[in-house]
Amino acid sequence: MAPESPESPESTGKNRATAAAILPLVGGPDNITSIAHCMTRLRLALRDRSLVQDEALKALPAVLGVVEDDTYQIVLGPGAVARITPEFEALVEEGRSAGAPAPHPVTADELAAQGAALKEARKVRNATPVKLMLRRVANIFVPLIPALIGCGIIAGLNGLLTNFGQLPTVVPALAAIASGFMSLIAVFVGHNTAKEFGGTPILGGAIAAVIVFPGVEKITAFGTELRPGQGGVLGALAAALLGVYVEKRCRRLVPEALDVLVTPTVTVLVPGLVTLYGLMFLAGEASAAIGTFADRLLSTGGAFAGLVLGGLFLPLVMLGLHQALIPIHTTLIEQSGHTVLLPILAMAGAGQVGAALAVHCRLPRNRSLRATIRSALPAGFLGIGEPLIYGVSLPLGRPFVTACIGGAAGGAFVGLCNQLGTAFGSTAIGPSGWALFPLLDGSSGLGVTVAVYAGGLLTGYLAGFAATYFFGFTDRMLADLNTDPDPDGGPDTPDPVTGPPKEPALT
């Protein structure tokens, strides 16, 4: 995450008040086993899911929605989550130090009555092998996003300076800074993979380091000489997974007196040899196939491919599964310097913004909802979709579908331009919307690339707005929603914790 600017006492107090309001609603300090956050969500691992008061939590003005996954995820929005999380962590530690009991204790009978059915349903719904694997792979790559963003922006700046012939002495330094992380990203992937799957993280990194070691060019596998970095993040992922398997086997079979010597040696040696004489070649072929498929997909069927990708991305964001695309984006960036898929997927956010603007126009009397839209739109223009998804379109239902239509239209526009020869992509992953402009890179020149991407955003805005304005509401929805939730009172200053009452139709 980017470094935070100093906050005023008033802002700090508001963040702490929000954290204090959330804590008892998730079962208190004793119910929390781990705390983390991504760009928009506070992610909590809970001992007992039944202690969470979902409806009261969703009613907090700072909470834009919740997502139940392998962790309990509270959507707070960009910026806010990075400021609220430290306050939340501090309150949890204070509560544990004071020996505070859970604010909402329940008896064993109550737990059985309230939680058994919920836990079983959640287990059946979320524990499919494919979903679990996608989420675990996402957990490997999510911590890498801040470095990918920073290095991608520096790479874009370096490209501008190179094109305009400015600061020739600075360009090599910027190139080194931008490329350093990407040249070693396999090591970080190996480290995180071992950590996620229960191995020793440093051993996972040591195994993956074989892939980027310059000396591999002296080794021949499958009749060809290896190249440093061949196989990239896919090879690192496979190598570290093999390392975890070998390490766990060694822990069970090796006597304790020899474990400290034998287990690390075998864990690095066996997967290292397999990586050199098999995985690097196979992962390299798989990476090349991904790049070739993406290029051909957009060059031959760009409009249709863009339509499908742009239209389906919002549901992936809603389910939290969009993170599973990170390995594909990273592989494309490793190969060609940019990912051609991200500008198309970014059109989903444009459709969401257009839909939200249409809701704002169609419900002129609903001050509460219009205020929510106005507060979430800046993040929406920057490509952060959760505030508008969970605060506006998804609770309303039909506007979420029409937002997907807007994303499909924008994706089709960008895909068509790719099909016609204006191929471009993003040098990093993470940003979207307007924030993606500094990261654009293409073969047709910066001006054309920016114009095409801007045209796609405009298409998404207009299509999302039109689809929502004309088809996003039934007559009954308009009658129920187009009312003032507080007809007698003015817009009072909301309390930082409780806030103004929320519109019942949106819950």
Secondary structure, DSSP 8 states (H G I E B T S, - for coil): --------HHHHHHHHHHHHHHHHHTT-GGGEEEEEE-SSEEEEEES-GGG--HHHHHTSTT--EEEESSSEEEE--TTHHHHHHHHHHHHHHHHHHTT---SS---HHHHHHHHHHHHHHHHHHH--HHHHHHHHHHHHHGGGHHHHHHHHHHHHHHHHHHHTT--TTTHHHHHHHHHHHHHTHHHHHHHHHHHHTTS-HHHHHHHHHHHH-GGGGG-EETTEE--TTTTHHHHHHHHHHHHHHHHHHHHHHS-HHHHHHHHHHHHHHHHHHHIIIIIHHHHHHHHHHHHHHHHHHHHHHHHHHHHHHHHHHHHHHHHT-GGGGHHHHHHHHHHHSSBSSHHHHTHHHHHHHHHHHHHHHH-TT-HHHHHHHHHHHHHHHTT--HHHIIIIIHHHSHHHHHHHHHHHHHHHHHHHHHHTT--EEESSSS--GGGGGGGEEETT-HHHHHHHHHHHHHHHHHHHHHHHHHHS--HHHHHHHSS-SSTTS------TTT-S---GGG-
